[in-house]
Amino acid sequence: MTGGTRSTATAGAGVVEVLRAGALTTVQDLGRVGWAHLGVPRSGALDPTALRLANRLVGNPESAAGLEITMTGCELRFPRAAAVAVTGAGAAVRVGDRPGDVGRPLSVPAGAVLRIGPPADGLRNWLAVGGGIAVEPVLGSRATDTLSGLGPPPLRDGDRLPLGAPTGPPAPVDVTVVASTPTELRLTLRLGPRDDWFTPAALDLLFGSAYTVSPVSNRVGARLTGAALPRAVAGELASEGIVLGAVQVPADGQPLIFLADHPTTGGYPVVGVVDDVTPLAQARPGTTVRFHGPQR
């Protein structure tokens, strides 16, 4: 991969040129499922539903690779005409001089520039292009894993990404609905496997306190700040398996919720596992997080 080109484009399918990559734009699909036993996490889009929707809007299979765009938007040029769709947070979208909508298929003429602005609220957008982003797959997935380094590196200005051949027409969509991002998230937490390493008071704090998302959060995990959780068991814990949504508690007592690029093992106790981490994909620093049990 030299000269900013990630791989050779499918014959006749074209490329997309990255004019402005933004703070963090990565290639993502639905991830590397089934490799955790070999130490490879799933990775993939932080909001798989948003990526699936974008792919359906442009006529792609739901598993096609697109782009995940974080916080600052991006700018792309399409030397050939293409169908695109942007999903996720509300953001200003322009195709050349024309405004576009989040949540609708858009036609990009040959040579036009697609500009996706910063989210009005929330944190991320997902972009699908007809034919999908056709970088070389690694272990069956084109997803960028920011922890392990598997998959293509994050986009840089000047990159040229290959596109696959379109497989279907864009969807006939006339109405756009963009959900607002809540300022407080309520996450269902199932205790275990190491909740017995914490005092009863710690569990009361976990379920009874408000936490906030830390600015040092990323695709690996959402770090929370709030009431520290006192331990009932001192000492070291041998490394154990980590799953998506695991809430690990490091030595400072502040919970960390593991997201798509999480490690597959960890040495701090996991107090519980969050049922669905998708809402955290749009959680800006300062967002309030509250935990509740399955029956609460």
DADATA-V114849 format. One record per pair of residues at least 12 apart in sequence whose C-alpha atoms are under 10 Angstrom apart, sorted by the first residue. I is the first residue (numbers start at 1). J is the second residue. Records with the same first field share a line. If there is no record, write none. Layout:
BEGIN
I->J + J
END
This chain:
BEGIN
1->152
2->159
3->158 + 159 + 160
4->17 + 18 + 155 + 156 + 157 + 158 + 159 + 160 + 161
5->17 + 135 + 158 + 159 + 160 + 161 + 162
6->134 + 135 + 136 + 152 + 153 + 155 + 159 + 160 + 161 + 162
7->134 + 135 + 136 + 152 + 160 + 161 + 162 + 163
8->134 + 135 + 136 + 160 + 161 + 162 + 163
9->133 + 134 + 135 + 136 + 160 + 161 + 162 + 163 + 164 + 165
10->131 + 134 + 135 + 162 + 163 + 164 + 165
11->162 + 163 + 164 + 165
12->80 + 163 + 164 + 165
13->80 + 82 + 130 + 131 + 132 + 134 + 162 + 163 + 164 + 165 + 166
14->78 + 79 + 80 + 81 + 82 + 131 + 160 + 161 + 162 + 163 + 164 + 165
15->77 + 78 + 79 + 80 + 82 + 133 + 134 + 159 + 160 + 161 + 162 + 163 + 164
16->76 + 77 + 78 + 79 + 80 + 82 + 111 + 113 + 129 + 133 + 159 + 160 + 161 + 162 + 163
17->75 + 76 + 77 + 78 + 79 + 113 + 157 + 158 + 159 + 160 + 161 + 162
18->74 + 75 + 76 + 77 + 78 + 113 + 114 + 155 + 156 + 157 + 158 + 159 + 160 + 161
19->74 + 75 + 76 + 77 + 113 + 114 + 115 + 156 + 157 + 158 + 159 + 160
20->72 + 73 + 74 + 75 + 76 + 77 + 115 + 155 + 156 + 157 + 158 + 159
21->69 + 70 + 72 + 73 + 74 + 75 + 76 + 154 + 155 + 156 + 157 + 158 + 159
22->69 + 70 + 71 + 72 + 73 + 74 + 75 + 116 + 117 + 118 + 154 + 155 + 156 + 157
23->69 + 70 + 71 + 72 + 73 + 74 + 154 + 155 + 156
24->68 + 69 + 70 + 71 + 72 + 73 + 74 + 124 + 154 + 155 + 156
25->67 + 68 + 69 + 70 + 71 + 72 + 73 + 74 + 124 + 125 + 126 + 144 + 153 + 154 + 155 + 156
26->44 + 45 + 66 + 67 + 68 + 69 + 70 + 126 + 143 + 144 + 145 + 146 + 151 + 152 + 153 + 154 + 155 + 156
27->44 + 45 + 65 + 66 + 67 + 68 + 69 + 126 + 127 + 133 + 134 + 135 + 142 + 143 + 144 + 145 + 151 + 152 + 153 + 154 + 155 + 161
28->43 + 44 + 45 + 46 + 48 + 51 + 63 + 64 + 65 + 66 + 67 + 68 + 69 + 126 + 127 + 128 + 133 + 141 + 142 + 143 + 144 + 145 + 151 + 152
29->43 + 44 + 45 + 46 + 48 + 51 + 52 + 62 + 63 + 64 + 65 + 66 + 67 + 68 + 132 + 133 + 141 + 142 + 143 + 144
30->42 + 43 + 44 + 45 + 46 + 47 + 48 + 49 + 51 + 52 + 62 + 63 + 64 + 65 + 66 + 141 + 142 + 143
31->43 + 44 + 45 + 46 + 48 + 63 + 65 + 139 + 140 + 141 + 142 + 143 + 144 + 145 + 260 + 261
32->44 + 137 + 138 + 139 + 140 + 141 + 142 + 143 + 145
33->139 + 140 + 141
34->139
35->139 + 264
36->241 + 242 + 243 + 263 + 264 + 265
37->241 + 264
38->264
39->148 + 241 + 263 + 264 + 265
40->139 + 145 + 148 + 150 + 261 + 262 + 263 + 264
41->145 + 147 + 148 + 150 + 242 + 243 + 244 + 259 + 260 + 261 + 262 + 263 + 264 + 265
42->141 + 143 + 145 + 243 + 244 + 259 + 260 + 261 + 262 + 263 + 264
43->141 + 142 + 143 + 144 + 145 + 146 + 147 + 148 + 150 + 151 + 219 + 220 + 244 + 259 + 260 + 261 + 262 + 263
44->65 + 68 + 141 + 142 + 143 + 144 + 145 + 219 + 259 + 260 + 261
45->65 + 66 + 67 + 68 + 126 + 143 + 144 + 219 + 260 + 261 + 278 + 281
46->68 + 124 + 126 + 219 + 220 + 259 + 260 + 261 + 277 + 278 + 279 + 280 + 281 + 282
47->68 + 88 + 124 + 125 + 126 + 260 + 277 + 278 + 279 + 280 + 281 + 282
48->62 + 63 + 126 + 278 + 281
49->62 + 87 + 88 + 278
50->68 + 86 + 87 + 88 + 89 + 103 + 125 + 126 + 127 + 128 + 278
51->63 + 64 + 65 + 66 + 67 + 68 + 85 + 86 + 87 + 88 + 125 + 126 + 127 + 128
52->64 + 65 + 66 + 87 + 126 + 128
53->85 + 86 + 87 + 88 + 103 + 104 + 126 + 127 + 128
54->66 + 84 + 85 + 86 + 87 + 88 + 102 + 103 + 104 + 105 + 125 + 126 + 127 + 128 + 129 + 130
55->84 + 85 + 86 + 87 + 105 + 126 + 127 + 128 + 129 + 130 + 131 + 132 + 170 + 171
56->85 + 105 + 128 + 130 + 168 + 169 + 170 + 171
57->83 + 84 + 85 + 86 + 87 + 103 + 104 + 105 + 106 + 128 + 129 + 130 + 168 + 169 + 170 + 171 + 172 + 173
58->82 + 83 + 84 + 85 + 86 + 104 + 105 + 106 + 107 + 127 + 128 + 129 + 130 + 131 + 132 + 166 + 167 + 168 + 169 + 170 + 171 + 172
59->83 + 84 + 105 + 128 + 129 + 130 + 131 + 132 + 166 + 167 + 168 + 169 + 170 + 171
60->128 + 129 + 130 + 131 + 132 + 164 + 165 + 166 + 167 + 168 + 169 + 170 + 171
61->130 + 131 + 132 + 166 + 167 + 168
62->128 + 132
63->132 + 141
64->128 + 129 + 130 + 131 + 132 + 133 + 134 + 141 + 142 + 164
65->127 + 128 + 129 + 131 + 132 + 133 + 134 + 135 + 137 + 141 + 142 + 143 + 163 + 164
66->84 + 85 + 86 + 126 + 127 + 128 + 129 + 130 + 131 + 132 + 133 + 134 + 142 + 143 + 163
67->86 + 125 + 126 + 127 + 128 + 129 + 132 + 133 + 143 + 144 + 154 + 155
68->86 + 87 + 88 + 124 + 125 + 126 + 127 + 128 + 143 + 144 + 154
69->86 + 88 + 116 + 117 + 118 + 119 + 123 + 124 + 125 + 126 + 127 + 155
70->118 + 119 + 122 + 123 + 124 + 125 + 126 + 218 + 281 + 282
71->89 + 91 + 117 + 118 + 119 + 120 + 121 + 122 + 123 + 124 + 125 + 282 + 284
72->116 + 117 + 118 + 119 + 123 + 124 + 125
73->91 + 92 + 93 + 115 + 116 + 117 + 118 + 119 + 123 + 124 + 125
74->93 + 114 + 115 + 116 + 117 + 118 + 155 + 157
75->93 + 94 + 95 + 113 + 114 + 115 + 116 + 117 + 157
76->95 + 112 + 113 + 114 + 115 + 116 + 157 + 158 + 159 + 160
77->95 + 96 + 108 + 109 + 110 + 111 + 112 + 113 + 114 + 115 + 160
78->108 + 109 + 110 + 111 + 112 + 113 + 114 + 160
79->108 + 109 + 110 + 111 + 112 + 113
80->108 + 109 + 110 + 111 + 112
81->107 + 108 + 109 + 110 + 111 + 112 + 130
82->106 + 107 + 108 + 109 + 110 + 111 + 112 + 129 + 130 + 131 + 163 + 166
83->105 + 106 + 107 + 108 + 109 + 128 + 129 + 130 + 131 + 166 + 169 + 170
84->104 + 105 + 106 + 107 + 108 + 114 + 127 + 128 + 129 + 130 + 131 + 132 + 170
85->100 + 101 + 102 + 103 + 104 + 105 + 106 + 107 + 126 + 127 + 128 + 129 + 130 + 170
86->100 + 101 + 102 + 103 + 104 + 105 + 106 + 116 + 125 + 126 + 127 + 128 + 129
87->101 + 102 + 103 + 104 + 105 + 124 + 125 + 126 + 127 + 128 + 177 + 178
88->102 + 103 + 119 + 122 + 123 + 124 + 125 + 126 + 127 + 178 + 179 + 180 + 181 + 281 + 282
89->102 + 103 + 118 + 119 + 120 + 121 + 122 + 123 + 124 + 125 + 126 + 178 + 179 + 180 + 181 + 281 + 282
90->102 + 103 + 117 + 118 + 119 + 120 + 121 + 122 + 123 + 124 + 125 + 177 + 178 + 179 + 180 + 181
91->116 + 117 + 118 + 119 + 120 + 121 + 122 + 123 + 124 + 125 + 178
92->115 + 116 + 117 + 118 + 119 + 120
93->106 + 114 + 115 + 116 + 117 + 118
94->106 + 108 + 112 + 113 + 114 + 115 + 116 + 117
95->107 + 108 + 109 + 112 + 113 + 114 + 115 + 116
96->108 + 109 + 111 + 112 + 113 + 114 + 115
97->112 + 113 + 114 + 115
98->114
99->114 + 115
100->114 + 115 + 116
101->175 + 176 + 177 + 178
102->116 + 125 + 126 + 127 + 176 + 177 + 178
103->126 + 127 + 173 + 174 + 175 + 176 + 177 + 178
104->170 + 171 + 172 + 173 + 174 + 175 + 176 + 177
105->128 + 129 + 130 + 170 + 171 + 172 + 173 + 174
106->129 + 170
107->130 + 170
108->129
119->282
120->180 + 181
121->180 + 181 + 182 + 183 + 282 + 283 + 284
122->179 + 180 + 181 + 182 + 183 + 279 + 280 + 281 + 282 + 283 + 284 + 285 + 287
123->181 + 280 + 281 + 282 + 283 + 284 + 285
124->281 + 282 + 283 + 284
125->281 + 282
129->163 + 164 + 166
130->163 + 164 + 165 + 166 + 167 + 168 + 169 + 170
131->162 + 163 + 164 + 165 + 166 + 167 + 168
132->162 + 163 + 164 + 165 + 166 + 167
133->161 + 162 + 163 + 164 + 165
134->161 + 162 + 163 + 164 + 165
135->151 + 152 + 161 + 162 + 163 + 164
136->151 + 152 + 162
137->150 + 151 + 152
138->150 + 151 + 152
139->151
144->261
145->219 + 220 + 260 + 261 + 262
146->218 + 219 + 220 + 260 + 261 + 262
147->219 + 220 + 260 + 261 + 262 + 263
148->261 + 262 + 263
149->261
180->282
181->279 + 282 + 283 + 284 + 287
182->279 + 282 + 283 + 287 + 288
183->282 + 283 + 284 + 286 + 287 + 288 + 289
184->210 + 211 + 212 + 283 + 286 + 287 + 288 + 289 + 290
185->210 + 211 + 212 + 279 + 280 + 283 + 287 + 288 + 289 + 290 + 291
186->210 + 279 + 288 + 289 + 290 + 291 + 292
187->273 + 274 + 275 + 276 + 277 + 278 + 279 + 280 + 289 + 290 + 291 + 292 + 293 + 294
188->207 + 272 + 273 + 274 + 275 + 276 + 277 + 290 + 291 + 292 + 293 + 294 + 295 + 296
189->206 + 207 + 245 + 246 + 247 + 271 + 272 + 273 + 274 + 275 + 276 + 290 + 291 + 292 + 293 + 294 + 296
190->246 + 247 + 271 + 272 + 273 + 274 + 275 + 291 + 292 + 293 + 294 + 295
191->203 + 246 + 247 + 270 + 271 + 272 + 273 + 274 + 293 + 294
192->246 + 247 + 269 + 270 + 271 + 272 + 273
193->246 + 269 + 270 + 271 + 272 + 273
194->233 + 237 + 248 + 268 + 269 + 270 + 271 + 272
195->231 + 232 + 269 + 270 + 271 + 272
196->231 + 232 + 233 + 269 + 270 + 271
197->230 + 231 + 232 + 233 + 234 + 237 + 269 + 270 + 271
198->229 + 230 + 231 + 232 + 233 + 234 + 249 + 253 + 269 + 270 + 271
199->229 + 230 + 231 + 232 + 233
200->229 + 230 + 231 + 232
201->229 + 230 + 231 + 232
202->227 + 228 + 229 + 230 + 231 + 232 + 253 + 271
203->229 + 230 + 271
204->229
205->226 + 227 + 228 + 229 + 230 + 291
206->226 + 227 + 228 + 229 + 254 + 255 + 271 + 290 + 291 + 292
207->290 + 291 + 292 + 293 + 296
208->227 + 290 + 291 + 292
209->226 + 227 + 289 + 290 + 291
210->224 + 225 + 226 + 227 + 287 + 288 + 289 + 290 + 291
211->223 + 224 + 225 + 226 + 227 + 228 + 254 + 255 + 286 + 287 + 288 + 289 + 290 + 291
212->224 + 225 + 226 + 283 + 284 + 285 + 286 + 287 + 288 + 289 + 290
213->225 + 226 + 256 + 257 + 280 + 283 + 284 + 285 + 286 + 287 + 288 + 289
214->226 + 256 + 283 + 284 + 285 + 286 + 287
215->284 + 285 + 286
216->285
217->256 + 257 + 258 + 259 + 283 + 284 + 285
218->258 + 259 + 260 + 261 + 281
219->258 + 259 + 260 + 261 + 262 + 280 + 281
220->244 + 256 + 257 + 258 + 259 + 260 + 261 + 262 + 263
221->244 + 245 + 246 + 247 + 248 + 256 + 257 + 258 + 259 + 260 + 261 + 262 + 263 + 280
222->245 + 247 + 255 + 256 + 257 + 258 + 259 + 277 + 280 + 281 + 283 + 284 + 285
223->247 + 248 + 249 + 254 + 255 + 256 + 257 + 258 + 285
224->254 + 255 + 256 + 257 + 285 + 286 + 287 + 288 + 289
225->253 + 254 + 255 + 256 + 286 + 288 + 289
226->253 + 254 + 255 + 288 + 289
227->253 + 254 + 255
228->249 + 250 + 251 + 252 + 253 + 254 + 255
229->249 + 250 + 251 + 252 + 253 + 254 + 255 + 271
230->249 + 251 + 252 + 253 + 254
231->249 + 251 + 253 + 269
233->269
236->267 + 268 + 269
237->266 + 267 + 268 + 269
238->265 + 266 + 267 + 268 + 269
239->264 + 265 + 266 + 267 + 268 + 269
240->264 + 265 + 266 + 267 + 268 + 269 + 270
241->263 + 264 + 265 + 266 + 267 + 270
242->258 + 262 + 263 + 264 + 265 + 266 + 267 + 270 + 273
243->258 + 259 + 260 + 262 + 263 + 264 + 265 + 270 + 273 + 274
244->257 + 258 + 259 + 260 + 261 + 262 + 263 + 264 + 273 + 274 + 275 + 276 + 277
245->257 + 258 + 259 + 260 + 262 + 272 + 273 + 274 + 275 + 276 + 277 + 278
246->258 + 259 + 262 + 269 + 270 + 271 + 272 + 273 + 274 + 275 + 277
247->259 + 268 + 269 + 270 + 271 + 272 + 273 + 274
248->266 + 267 + 268 + 269 + 270 + 271 + 272 + 273
249->267 + 268 + 269 + 270 + 271 + 272
250->267 + 268 + 269 + 270
251->268 + 269
255->270 + 271
256->270
257->270 + 272 + 273 + 274 + 277 + 280
258->273 + 274 + 277
259->277 + 278 + 280 + 281
260->277 + 278 + 281
272->293
274->291 + 292 + 293 + 294
275->293 + 294
END
